[in-house]
Amino acid sequence: MSKKKTPRSLQDNQACANLRMVRVSPQKLNLVAHMIRGMHVGKALHALQYSPKRIAQDVRKTLLSAIANAENNHQLDIDKLHVTEATVGQSLVMKRVDFKGRSRLGRIRKPFSHLRLVVSEVEEVA
């Protein structure tokens, strides 16, 4: 006896990819995610490739993974894919201590983030 298969949380015309435990603050990652929300995947890849943000290359790899998942696992047409969701979440925060002068301390926070990209096949309106 095995447990029942969990139902798919996405629709049939959607695919997703996750980027977890990336070493950047959620606020900075959300700036890049906001840049590609709602865009066609070709334009989003182009925008991420030439973005000056450091984290844009990791987001680009995640978007390429979501496109590959849509094509190989769900047989979606990659020419009709759009980024429908780009969700950023906060993960753990490493706390470090910076020693200041006169026996004082300064706290340093090193945050981690999660990213979830969902691409969906959208029919073009002529």
Backbone torsions as a table, in degrees:
resi	resn	phi	psi	omega
1	MET	NA	129.3	175.6
2	SER	-119.1	162.0	-179.3
3	LYS	-76.5	158.0	-176.9
4	LYS	-69.6	148.8	179.8
5	LYS	-69.2	133.1	178.9
6	THR	-72.7	139.4	-179.9
7	PRO	-68.8	152.4	-178.1
8	ARG	-70.7	132.6	-176.2
9	SER	-82.6	-14.7	179.6
10	LEU	-104.4	166.4	176.5
11	GLN	-76.3	174.1	-177.8
12	ASP	-71.1	-22.7	-178.8
13	ASN	-100.1	21.9	-178.0
14	GLN	-126.8	153.0	173.7
15	ALA	-143.3	154.8	-177.2
16	CYS	-136.8	165.6	173.2
17	ALA	-146.6	145.8	-177.6
18	ASN	-118.3	141.8	171.6
19	LEU	-120.0	115.3	-173.2
20	ARG	-117.8	150.2	175.3
21	MET	56.0	49.1	176.8
22	VAL	-93.2	137.6	-170.4
23	ARG	-87.1	74.7	175.8
24	VAL	-155.2	154.1	-179.2
25	SER	-72.1	149.8	179.5
26	PRO	-61.2	-31.2	-179.8
27	GLN	-65.6	-42.8	179.5
28	LYS	-70.1	-37.5	178.2
29	LEU	-68.2	-34.7	179.7
30	ASN	-67.9	-29.0	175.6
31	LEU	-62.3	-41.2	179.3
32	VAL	-74.0	-39.3	179.3
33	ALA	-64.9	-37.7	178.8
34	HIS	-65.3	-29.4	-178.5
35	MET	-66.0	-30.0	-174.4
36	ILE	-108.1	-2.4	-179.6
37	ARG	-62.6	129.7	176.7
38	GLY	81.5	-0.9	-177.8
39	MET	-85.7	157.5	169.2
40	HIS	-66.9	145.8	-172.4
41	VAL	-65.3	-30.7	177.7
42	GLY	-65.8	-44.0	178.1
43	LYS	-68.5	-35.8	179.2
44	ALA	-66.6	-41.6	177.5
45	LEU	-63.1	-40.2	179.2
46	HIS	-66.0	-41.5	179.8
47	ALA	-66.3	-38.5	180.0
48	LEU	-72.0	-32.7	-178.4
49	GLN	-65.1	-36.4	-176.6
50	TYR	-104.5	14.7	178.0
51	SER	-78.2	139.8	179.1
52	PRO	-78.8	-6.4	-178.5
53	LYS	-72.4	141.6	-178.9
54	ARG	-66.2	-38.0	-174.2
55	ILE	-77.3	-10.4	-176.7
56	ALA	-62.4	-31.2	179.6
57	GLN	-69.7	-36.4	176.4
58	ASP	-69.4	-37.5	177.0
59	VAL	-66.3	-36.9	178.4
60	ARG	-63.6	-42.0	177.4
61	LYS	-63.5	-38.5	178.1
62	THR	-66.8	-38.9	177.3
63	LEU	-65.7	-39.9	175.8
64	LEU	-62.8	-36.1	176.8
65	SER	-66.6	-40.5	178.0
66	ALA	-64.9	-37.9	178.0
67	ILE	-65.7	-42.5	178.4
68	ALA	-65.1	-38.4	176.4
69	ASN	-63.0	-40.7	-179.4
70	ALA	-65.8	-39.8	-176.7
71	GLU	-75.2	-46.6	-172.4
72	ASN	-86.6	-39.2	-175.2
73	ASN	-89.7	-30.1	-172.8
74	HIS	-122.1	4.3	176.4
75	GLN	51.8	47.3	177.3
76	LEU	-94.9	153.1	179.4
77	ASP	-81.2	122.3	-174.5
78	ILE	-74.7	-15.9	178.0
79	ASP	-76.4	-14.9	-178.0
80	LYS	-109.8	12.3	-175.4
81	LEU	-84.5	140.1	174.7
82	HIS	-130.1	151.7	175.3
83	VAL	-82.0	110.2	-177.8
84	THR	-93.7	-34.0	179.6
85	GLU	-133.6	140.3	169.9
86	ALA	-139.7	95.6	-172.7
87	THR	-104.6	132.3	179.9
88	VAL	-114.2	134.7	177.9
89	GLY	-131.5	155.7	-180.0
90	GLN	-88.8	138.8	175.9
91	SER	-109.8	-151.1	-178.2
92	LEU	-70.6	163.9	178.2
93	VAL	-127.3	119.2	174.6
94	MET	-79.6	134.1	179.9
95	LYS	-110.4	128.5	-179.9
96	ARG	-125.5	165.1	-177.4
97	VAL	-118.0	133.9	174.7
98	ASP	-112.7	120.4	-177.5
99	PHE	-82.9	124.5	-179.7
100	LYS	-100.9	-178.4	177.5
101	GLY	-76.7	162.4	176.0
102	ARG	58.7	40.8	174.7
103	SER	61.2	35.3	177.5
104	ARG	-110.0	161.2	-179.1
105	LEU	-122.1	152.3	171.1
106	GLY	-127.4	136.6	-179.6
107	ARG	-89.6	139.1	175.2
108	ILE	-118.6	126.7	177.6
109	ARG	-104.8	130.2	177.8
110	LYS	-119.9	92.6	-173.0
111	PRO	-82.2	155.2	173.0
112	PHE	-119.0	159.1	-176.0
113	SER	-138.3	164.5	172.1
114	HIS	-121.5	150.6	176.2
115	LEU	-135.2	135.4	176.4
116	ARG	-126.7	118.9	178.0
117	LEU	-108.8	131.7	175.8
118	VAL	-120.9	124.8	175.8
119	VAL	-111.5	145.5	179.3
120	SER	-137.8	153.1	-179.6
121	GLU	-85.0	119.4	-177.8
122	VAL	-118.5	132.2	177.6
123	GLU	-73.1	131.8	179.4
124	GLU	-73.9	134.3	178.0
125	VAL	-95.9	122.5	-177.1
126	ALA	-91.8	NA	NA
